[in-house]
Amino acid sequence: MSQSTTSSPAGRRQVAVIGCGPAGLVAASLLGQAGHQVIVIERWPEPYGLPRLSHIDGETARLVASAGNIDHALRDAKAIDTYHYLDDQGNVLIDLDWKGRQSGFPAHISIFQPEIEDSIYARAESLPNVEFLRGWEVSKLEQEDDKVVLEARPWDGSWKPVSGDGEKVRNIEVDYVIGADGANSFTRRALGVERHQYGHHERWLNLDSEYVKDLGERFAITSIYCDPARAHMYMPIGKSRVRFEMRVLPGEETSYWEDIKNGLAWLRDQHGIGLDEIRPIRNVVYTFDPAITKSWKEGRVMLVGDAAHTMMPYMGQGACSAIRDSANLAWKLDLVLQGKAGLELLDTYEAERRPHVTQITEMSTMLGKVANEDDPQKVAERNALFLSGKMPPPPPFPRIETGVVHLDAGSGLHAAAGAPTPQGRVRYHGREGMMDEVVGRGFMIVSRADITAHLDADSRVFFEQIGGRWIVISDADAALEHIADLDGVQLDFLDRNGLAAYLRRPDFLMYGAVRQLGDLPELLRSLRERLHWQGGSILPRETKMEALA
C-alpha cells in the first residue's frame, strides 16, 4: 500500500481497530505502514501468550510477512505434509496431501500463535502513527454521517458491562472502525447485526503441551480419529509443542474436562502418554459453532475475523480467513482514506470475502460431520464409502470471483484471477530473497518484457497514482540489472497460463492478466473502474512510473 498524504480533522484518528488478535493486528500494521493514524483498543492488558490457532497456509504466511517479521513469526514453525482422517481402527479414510509450496512458503504450516502475534505487534507498535490502548474496553459505539464516536473505559477483568469513574472515560472519534473483537464481538452487537448459524455445535477439549521428550513420528502427523465412541485427534504445534484433542460427549460437563487431572487421565489411557513425556500448558474446552454474520459492513464500521464468521476447525482455515479479511480491507480502506477511491470500493470487501468464507465454512462443517458422527449405521456407511476409493475428490479451494477482479471480454474470469499469485526467490542488483522483500509490495505488473511502450499516458498516470510498479522477470542467468527468477515460479506461471503479463493486487491476489502487452491499457482502465477511482486523469507533462527492470 502507498503512503497516505491525507489527514483527518484535528483531534480525530482515521481508524480504530477493536481487538488485538491476528485479524486486528494485521489491519493495524498494514494501515499503519500506509501512513494512517490508527488506535487499537483491546480489553486484555497483556497478550494471551498461549496457542489457540495452530495452522496457517502459505498464502496467509505471505500476508503475515507483509505485516510483521516473518522470520520471528515462523521461528518454531514446521511444514505439514499430511493430514489424516482415520476410522476407530486406524484405517485411513481421507489422506490429505498437504505437501508443496504456496506463495513462497510451505503450503501448510504448523505454527505457535504467540510468535505470529508478537511479530505483527512489534511491527505495528514501532510505527509512531499507531497507538495501542490495552486494558480498555469499548462501551459505546455511535455512528454519525462523517465519523464514528467510541466511548472506552478501563476493563475490570469481568464480562459484566464496564462501569467506573467517569473521569477515566475516553471519547474517541474516528473515520472508520474495524471490529476484530472475536466471536462474542461487542462491535457486532452494537450494530445489532444477526448471524446465520449452521446449527452444528460441538465441544472439544484442547490439551496443549510442550515436549519433554521426543514422542516419535506418529504424533508429528496431524491425525483425527473418527471414532463414534469419542472422536479425538492430535497435531503438532510448531516444532516444540503438541496438541491433543477429544470430543466432549453430549451430557458430559465442561467443568469435568477442564479439570487438568481428567484430561491427563484420558491422555494416559488413550495414548499412553504421561508427564514424563509432555508438560501441559493449556487445558480448555472449546465450543465450535459455525456462523456467518448477515452484514459485515454497516456505515463506517466493518467486521473482520471471528466477529464476521466462525467455522469448524477441520480445515485449519479460521485464522487464515481472518487474516485474509484484514488484508483485503486494509488496502481498500487505504485508497478510500487517501480520497483516491470512492466509498463504493469498501462494499467490495464483503462482496469478495463472504462467498470465499462461506465455501470454506461449509466445507469445514462437512468435515466436522464426518469426524463427529456417532450413529453406528451412518459410521459404517461412511467408512465403507471412504475405504472403497469411490468418494469424489473435495471441491477446489475457493477464489475471489466478484469485486475487484478483471472479467475478460467474452470469456469471463481468467482461471488464475482472484487466486494468490506466485512468489519465489529472486535476485536483483546482487540482492537475493523472496520477491516481496526484494522488489516490494502493492499493485504490481509482472511481465517478461518492457511494458512502457504499450501504456498510454493516462494508464501510466493512474498506475503511478495507486503506487504501482512493474517488473521484468528473467531467468536465473539474468544480467545484474534484471530481476532473476531463481526458482522459476514466475516464468512457469506465465508460460503455464499463456500470459504476457499479470497484474497483482496489494493482497497478492491476481486482478487480471493479458496475453498481449498491448492489452494492458484496457486492463488498467478496468481496474480504475472497479476501484471507483476519484483521482481523475489530469496528465502532467512527464510521468515517472516506478519500474524495476
N, C-alpha and C positions, 0 to 999 in steps of 0.2 A: 504494500500500500504506500501511497505517496505521503509526503509530509504536508499536513494541513497548514493553511495560511490564514484561516478564519478564526474568529474568536466569538464567544458568547458575550451577551451584555455583562457589564461589571457585576461581579459577585455571583455569577451563575456558572456552574460547571456544565460541560456539554453532555456527559454520560454518567449515570450512576449504575453500577453493577451490584445487584443484591445477591450475595452468595459468593463464596470463595472456594468452591470445589473446582474440578478441572474445567468445566464449561465457563464459569465466571472468570477464572484466571486467564484462560486463553483470550476471552473477549477483552479483558482489561489490558493484557500485554499487547495484543495486536492494535487496539485503538490507541493505546499509549505510544507505541512505536510510530504510529501515524501522526503523532503530534497533538492529539486531542486531550482535553482536560477530563480526567476520569476519577471518580471516587468509588471505592469498593467497600461495601458495608457487609460485615459478617458478624453473626452473633457470638461465635466461638472465639475467645481471646487468643488461642493458640491453634496451630494446625493439629489435625487429628492424630497423625503420626503412625497410623496402622493401615494396612491394606483393606480396601473394600473391592475395588476392581482389581483384576489380576491379569488382564489381557488387553492388548491393543493390536491393530493390524498395521501393515506398512504404510497405508495412506495416512492413518492417524499419527504415526510416528513422524511423518514428514510435516504434519501440521504442528506437532509439539516442537519440532526443530525450529519452526518459524516463530514460536512464542517463547522459547526458552533455550537452555543449554542442553542439547541432545546427548552429549557425552555424559553429563551428570544424570540426566533423566534415565538413561539406559545402562548405567554402570553396573547394575546387578541383573540385567535382563538376559534372557536366553530365547533363542528361536524355538518355536513349537512346530514340529514337523507332522505330528499325527494327533488326531482326536478320535477316540474310540467310544462307540456306544456298544455295550455288551449285554447279553442276557444274564440271568442269575447264575448260569453255569460258566460264564466267562467266554462264551462264543461271541465273536464279533458280529454285531448286527449292522453297524454303519462304521465304515473306515474312512474318515475324512482326511484326505491327503492335503496337508497344510504346508507342504514344502514349497520352495520357490521364493521369489523376491517381488516386492511391490513398492513402487515409488522410491526405490533405492534402499529399502530396508527388508528384513525378512518379512514374508507375507503375514506371519502371525508371531507375536512376541509375548512371552510371559514376563510380566513386569512387577516391580514393587512400587505401588502407587505413591507413597510419600516422596520418593525421589523424582517422580514425574512432576508432582505439585511443587516441590521445593525448587526445581529447575525453572518453572514458569514464574513462580512467585518472586524469585531473585531477579529475574529479568524485569518484571513489571515494577517491583519496588525500587529498582535502580533509576527509574525514569522520574524526573522532577515533576512531571505533569500528572502522575498517578499517585493518589492518596489512598491508604488503607485505613479504614475505621473498624478495627477489630474489637469485639466485646460489646458491640452495639447492635440493636435490632430496629428495623423499620416498623413503626407502629401505625403510620398513616400514609396513604398514597392518594393524591388528588391530581387530576389532570385539568389543565386549562388549555386554551387554544394554542398557545405558543410555548408551553412549558409543563413540567411535572413538578409538583411540590411534595417532598417527602418529609416526614417527621421521624426522627430517630432518637432513641433513648438507650442508655446503658442496659445491657441484658443482665438479668439477675440470676441466670442459670436455670430457670424453671421454664416450663412450657405454658405458664399462665400469661395472660395479657400483661404487657410491660406497664409499669407504673413507677412512680417515684417523684423525686424533686423536680419541679418544673424548670428550675434553672439549668438542669442538665439536658434538657431537650434541645436538639439541633434541628432547625428547619433548613432543608437543602433544596435548592432549585436547580433543575437540570433541563436540558433539551429533550433527552431520551432516557428511558430506564430499560435495563436488561435484567429480567428476573431469572436468576440462575440459582434459586434457593430450594431446589430439591423437590421430591415427590409431595411433600407437605407444604408447598410453596405459599408463603404469605402473599406474594405478588399475584399469583393466580387467584387466590381467594379474594384479594382486594378488588380485582377486576370483576369478580362474580362469574368467572368462566367455568363451565362444567366440563367434565371429562367423559369420553366414551370408554367404558370399561368392558373388557373382554370376558369377565366373569370366570376367570381361571385363577384361583388363588391357591398358592402352595406355600408351606412353611418349610424351611430347610435350616439345619444347624450348620454354621461355619465354624470349624475348629482350625485356626491358623497357627502354624508352629514354625520355629526355626530348627534347622537340622542340628542335632548334637553329633550324629554320625551319619555316614552315607547310607541311605535306605535302598540303594541299588537302582537299576534301570527301570524296574516296574513302576515306581512312583514318580518317575520323570516323564511318563506318558500320560497326558490328560485322558482320563477314562471315567465313563459314567456307566454304572451297572443298573440296568432297567429291571430291577428285582421287584416283583409285585409285593413281596413281604415288606420290603423297605428299600426304595431306591437310594443309592449312595454313589459317591464319586470322590476322586482325588485329582489334584493338579499341582504342578509346581507354581510357586510364586517367585519368579526370577530364579537365580542360581542358589540362593541361600535358605529358601523357605518352602513350605508345602502347605496346601490347604486340603483338609478332609471335610467332606460334607455328607449329610444324611437327611433324608426326608423325615420331618416330624409328622407322624400319622394323625389322622382325624381323631379327636378325643384326648390326645396327649397334651399335657400342659407345657406351654412355652417355658415357664419358670423351671420346670424339671430339667429340661435340656440345657438351659443357660447356667445351671449349676455345673461347674467345670468337672467335678468328680464323675458325673454321669456321662459326659461326653468322652472323658478319658477311658471310662469303663467300656463304652461302646467301641472305641478305637482299639483297645486291647483285645476285645472279643472278636471284632470283625477282621482286624489286620495283624494282630499280634504285635502291636507297636506300643511301647511304653516310654516312660520319662527318661530312660537311659538312651533313647534314640532321638527324641524330639523335645523341644521346650515350648509349651503353649504361649502364644502371645495374644490370642483373641478367641473368645468363645461366645457366639451370639446367634440368635435365631432371626432369620430374615423372612419376611413375607413377600413373595413375588406376586405382583398384582399388575398385569399388563393393562395399560390405559393410554389413551391419546387425548390431549386437551382439544376441545372443539374449536378454539380460536387461539392462535399463537401470537396475535398482534391486536392490541386494542389501542387505537390512537397512537400515542408516543411510547407505549410500553410493549416490549417484546419478551416472549418466554423462550428459554433455551434449556436443553438437557432434560433432567427428570421433571422440571417444572412444566414442560410441554408434553413429555411422553415417558412412560416406564415400560419396560419389557422384561420377559423372562431371560435368564442369563445363558441360555443354552447355545447361543451363537457367539457369546463374548462381545456383543456389539453395543451394550448400553453406553459405556464411556466413549466409544468410538463415535457413536451417533451424536452425543452431547458436544464433543469437540468439533465435529463437522458443523453442527448448528452454529457455534460461535464463530468459526472461521468464515462460514457463509455470510453471516450477518455483519461481521466486522468490516469487510471490505466495502459492502454496500452502504453501511452507515457512514463510513469514511467519506465516500463520494457525496452523499447527501449533506453531511455536515460542512463539507467544503463548498456547497452550493453548486456543484458541478452536475449532479444528477437530481432528477425530480423525486418527490416523495413516493411516487408510484414504484420506484425501484425497491423500496422496503417491502412492498406487497409480494415481491417475488421470493422473499425469504421463506414464508410458509408455503407458497406455491411449489417451491422446489423441494423443501425438506420434508413436508408432510407425506407425500407419496413414497418417498425413499424410506422414511422411518416406518410407515405403515407396512410396507412389504417385509421389512426386517422383523417388525413386531409379530406379524402373522406367521412368518417362518419360524421364529424362535418359540412362539406359542405352540405351533405344531410339534416341534421337537420336545417341548415340555410335556405335551400329552403322551408322546412316545415314552419318555423317561418315567413319568409318574403313573402310568396305567397300572391298576391293581385288580381289575376284573380278570379272573383266570382264563376265561374263554377268549376275551379280547387279547390278552397277553399271548396266548398260544397262537392265535391267528396272526398277530403282529410278528412274532418270532418266525413263524413259517414263511411269511411273505418276505421278510428281510433275508432270511437264510437261503431262500430259493434263488436269489440273484435276479429276480424279476421286478424288484422295486425300481420305479423310474428314477432317474437322477434328480437331484434337487434343482430348483429353478436357478437361473443365473443371478448373480448378485446385482441388485438394482443400480441404476444410474439416474442422473438428473435428466428428465425428458421434457421439462417445460421451464419457462422463466428465461434466464439469460443464457440460452444456448441457441446456436445457429441452425436454422432449417434451410437445407439446400433446396433451391427451386426445383420442384418436380420430384425430388427423391426423399424429402423429409429429413429427419435427423440422421447425421452421419453415425456409423456404427460405433465410433470411438468418442463421439461428443457426449458431454455430461459425465464422463468417467475420468478417473485420475490419469494424468499424463505421466509418461515415464521419467525416471531420473536415474542417473548413474554417475560414475566418476568421470570428470573432465579435466583437461589441462589447458590453462590459459596464461600466457606470459610466464611460464615456468611454475605456476602455482597449480597444484593438483588437489582435488577434493570433490565432494558431492556438488552437482551442478548448481543447486540453490545457493550454496555457500560461495562458490567461485564467481558465478555470473549474476546472482541476485534473484529477487522475488518480484511479485507484482505481475501486471499484464506483460506477456512476452510472446513474441512471434519467433518460432524456431524453424529454420529453413536450411537447405543445402547451399543456397546461392544468395548473393546480394539482392535485397528486395527494393532498394531505394529507387531504381529506375521504373519500378512498377507501381509506385504510390503517387497519387496526385497530391497537390499541396494541401487540400482540405483533409485528406486522410492523415497526412503527416502531422498536421496541427492537432487534430483530435487525439492521435496516438500519443503525442508528446504531452498533451494536457492530462491524460489519465496516467502519466508516469510510465508509459510503455517503453519497452526496449526490445530489440530484436537481436538474435544471434545466428551466425552462420556456423553450422556444425560440420566438422570434417572428421576423417578417420584418425586412428591413433598416431599416424605418421605425419600429422598436420604440421605446417610451419609454425614457428614460435608465435606469430601474431594471430594465428587462427585458434579456434576452440576445438580441441581434440576430444572426440568421443571415445574415451579409453575403454569403456565397457561395451560400446557398440549399441547401446539400447536406443539412442535417438535415431541413428541411421536405420536400425532394424524396424523401428516403429514407422518411420516414414516409408520405407520400402514395403513393409507388410500391408500398409493401408493405401499404397499408391498415392502418396501425398507429396506435394512440393513444399508445403509449409503448414504448420498448425498454430493456432492462437490459444494461449493458455490464460486462464483467469487467475486472480491472486490466491484463490484457494486450491490452485493446481489442477482444477478440472479443465478439460478441453472445451473451449467455447465453440470452436469450429475449425475447419481446415479447407485447404484448396488444393486442387490437382495441378493448377497452373498459377504461377505467381501473378499473372495479370488479373486474377480474380480477387486479389487481396483488398483493393479499394471497396468492392462490394461487401466483403466480409466485415470490414471495419465500419461501413455505413450501417450494416445491420446491427452491429454491436452498439453503435451510437443510439439507434432507435430503442434497443432493448434496455439501455441504461436510462432512458428518458433524459437524454443529455440536455443540460442547461448551459453548456459552455459556449454555445454559438459556433460560428465558423469564420470569424474575422481573421484574415490571413496576414501575419507580419511579412515584412519583405524577405526575411530569411527564417527558416526553421532549422532547429538543431535536434532532430530526433536522435535520442540516445541509442547508440548501437555498439555491439561487440561483434567483431567480425574476424 
